Amino acid sequence: MTANLATMIDANVPGNKPAIIFDQRAGDAVVFSYDQLRGRIASCAQFLKTKGVCPGDHVALLSGNHLDYMTAFYAIMYCGAVACPINFKLPRPMQQEVLALCKAQCVFVDAAHANRSSVPEFALDDEAIFSETGAGLPPHQVHGDDVACIMFTSGSTGLPKAVPITHGGYGWALRHYEFARASSVDLRTLIAAPFFHMNAQATTMLSLFFGGTCIMMPTFSTETFLDTVAQHQVSEITGVPTMMALAIRAIDEGYRADLSSVSVVALGSAPLSESLLCDIQRVFPNASIDNGYGTTEGGLVSFGPAPEGLTKPPLSIGYPAKDVDFYLEGGGDEGVLWIKTPMTSSGYLGLPQVNAEKFKDGYYNTGDVLRRDETGFYFFVGRADDMFVCGGENIFPAEVEKVLRSHPVIAEAVVVPQQDAIKGARPVAFVTLQAAGDVDVDDIKAYALEHLPAYAHPRTVTVLETLPRGTTEKIDRKALNQRANQERSR
């Protein structure tokens, strides 16, 4: 037997301490204490049992960020069922395909996503489900290899892939961070990413595991994000780098908010640039910056703190973590990362051919190209599947983007391949600026030529007011790739 993941909520903090503060912005924030949260989880689990949900059944969540979303997520696992959070931003037909893929027997929905499925729906707005009357219900006993939840990849190409994660694996990942408990119990952590995403889910579970307080937002918007930090005296902000870039731009354009409470900026799910790192240090001078790395398939834990006597380089994703086994394909100091941890998934549901390529001997092929320096720290280079060939030369977009973002006028940069009859493909760039105004794109191209091999400089630079975002606030590379090649064909 192992601990049911739903019970991994700190039992030592006072029961009346706020566990979740859901800031609805339209009215007063809703606060659940630790005692209330446990009661709501047990009541929801009891409700599921009365509806015939059995251990091992799959229960989906199709909802925006709702005050009882995470309550339901915990409750599903509490009664031994498998929680399946679904990206509500997917096209409606694809939502139904994902429901079928995970074989959901029923689904929790908010008002905006009701009446969309052929399986029974339970309303997150139904307060009777969360009445706190089930406090005496014991959690279902689970084994370490029992599946706790099924997470889904972003689905940037085709149907999202279903990734089963076990109670034992997820529990190991939470316990791995035990070294941070003393500094985490007083944190007030802001969670603005979509709850269906691993970033938001893992941040919530870590906060509750340590006895901290989660400040939750219904959706991300730049000014609301900054206002929430100030209003709730948030000490830790989390998310993807693009969210932080938008917030910093608003501040540089004159938006005012008291951000002095922030002591930790934790970023993940996308690469961090040197220019954004400098901006974060400028705007949050009292904060430490955690540049994290993890994958849904490989798990939350890959890299850890620097060994005693070593200092982590600012852009490094870290030093190999304890109990994590990995190698770089090719055996050198740069290559695709294969990783194995107790949380690494056994493979995607229903995709045996893909699994044969991506999962071998317990290792997962991340598709991420990493570089190891002479002291053993690792750095993100780029995605292997983003790499393209220009006139026989390999180009990693992330390397070109890093140089462009070091230009003093550029805030964000994305490089994509544009098809070319002679070169095969050529790099082109889309950028946003640090401040509104005119810019000489020839100057940007000259800067790139000065700092990059000639073959890697972007042949065209397009200035945009904002870059397109995907469903998890990451930059939508696919949309920019399509735009670049449509413009080329005209």
C-alpha positions, 0 to 999 in steps of 0.5 A, a space after each residue: 500500500 502507498 499513500 493516496 495522493 488525495 491525502 497528501 495535504 499537510 495535516 500539521 497546519 492549523 485547521 483554520 489556516 487558509 488553504 485556497 483563496 479563489 479571487 473571483 474579481 467580480 466580488 469577494 474572494 472565496 476562502 477555504 480553510 484546510 479543515 473546510 477543504 478536507 471536508 469538501 473533498 470527502 463530501 465530493 468523494 462520498 457523492 461520487 460513490 453514491 453515483 456508482 463511481 468505483 475505484 479505477 473508474 475514470 472521471 473527467 474534469 471539463 471546466 475553466 478555473 473554478 473554485 471547486 475544480 481542485 476539490 473535485 480533482 482530489 475527491 476523484 482520487 480520494 475514492 480511488 477513481 482516476 482524475 482526467 483534467 481536459 483542456 477546455 480550450 480545445 475545439 469542442 469535437 476534440 474535447 469529445 475525442 479526449 473524453 472517449 480517449 480516457 474512457 471517462 464514465 462521468 465528468 465534472 463541468 462548470 456552467 460554460 461547459 455543461 451539456 456537451 458530453 454523452 456521459 453523466 455530468 456533475 455540476 461544479 456549481 452544485 454546492 450540495 456535492 461539496 457540503 462538507 458532510 462526508 468528513 468521516 469517509 476514509 480514503 480508498 487504499 491504493 497501491 503505488 502503481 495504481 493510476 491517480 490521474 491521466 494528464 494530457 499533452 498540449 495537443 499542438 499537433 493532432 489529438 492530445 496524448 493521454 499520460 497516466 501518472 501513478 499515486 506512488 510516482 506523484 507522491 514520490 515527486 511531492 516528497 522529493 521537495 521535502 527539503 523546501 518545507 521550512 521555507 514553503 509553509 508560509 508561502 502565499 502562492 499565486 496560480 493563474 495558469 489553467 488548472 487542467 495544465 500540469 504546471 497549475 496542478 503540481 503547484 497547487 499540490 506542492 503548496 497544500 503538501 507543505 501547508 501553504 496558501 494557494 491564491 487562485 485566479 479564474 483566468 490570466 490577464 496581465 493587470 488582474 495578475 499584478 493586482 492580485 499579487 498586490 491585494 493578497 500580498 503574494 510571496 510566490 508567483 508561478 507560471 510560464 515565462 510568457 505570462 511574466 513577460 506580459 506582466 513586466 511589459 505592463 509595468 514598463 508601460 506604466 501600470 502600477 502595483 505593489 510587488 514588494 511581497 514577492 520572494 520567489 518567482 518560479 517558472 517552467 514549461 518553457 525556456 527562460 531567456 537572459 533578457 527576461 531573467 534580467 527584467 524579472 530581477 529588476 522588477 522583483 529585486 527581493 525574489 529568488 528565481 527558480 528556472 524549473 524543468 519537467 515534463 508531463 511524461 517524465 515527471 516533475 523532478 529532473 534537476 535539483 539544487 546545486 551541490 555544496 560549493 557550487 553556484 547554479 548559473 542563472 539560466 541553468 535548469 539545474 544539477 541532476 536531482 537525487 533518485 533521477 536517472 538520465 542520459 544525453 543521447 549520443 553520450 556527449 555533453 549535448 543531446 536529447 534527454 532521456 529520463 527515468 524517475 519513479 514518476 515517469 509514465 509507462 507510456 501513452 494510452 492507446 499508442 503502442 507504436 509511439 510508445 515503442 519510440 518514446 519509452 524504452 527500459 523505463 526511460 522517456 525520450 523528452 525530445 529536448 536537447 540539453 547541454 551540460 557544462 564542465 561543472 555538471 549543470 544543464 542548460 536547455 538548447 531547444 526541441 529536437 523536433 524544432 530543429 531544421 536544416 538551412 543549406 546543410 546547417 542545423 539550426 535550433 530556433 531557441 539558440 537564435 531566439 536567445 540572441 535576438 532577445 539580447 537586443 535592447 529593443 526586443 522583448 520576445 522572439 520566435 524563430 520558425 523555418 520558412 520553406 525555401 527552394 534553394 536552402 530547404 528552409 530559412 530562419 525567419 523571426 517574429 518579435 515584440 518590442 520592449 516599448 511601443 515605437 518604431 524600430 529598424 528591422 535591418 538593425 536587428 538583422 545586422 545585430 543577429 549577423 554580428 552574434 550568430 553564424 551567417 546561416 542562422 540569422 533571420 532573413 526577415 524580421 516581423 514586428 508584432 504587438 503581441 505574439 499568439 498564445 496557445 491554450 496554456 499561455 505558451 507562444 503558439 509556434 504552429 500559428 507563426 510557422 503557418 503565417 511565415 509560409 503563407 506569406 512566402 507562398 504569396 
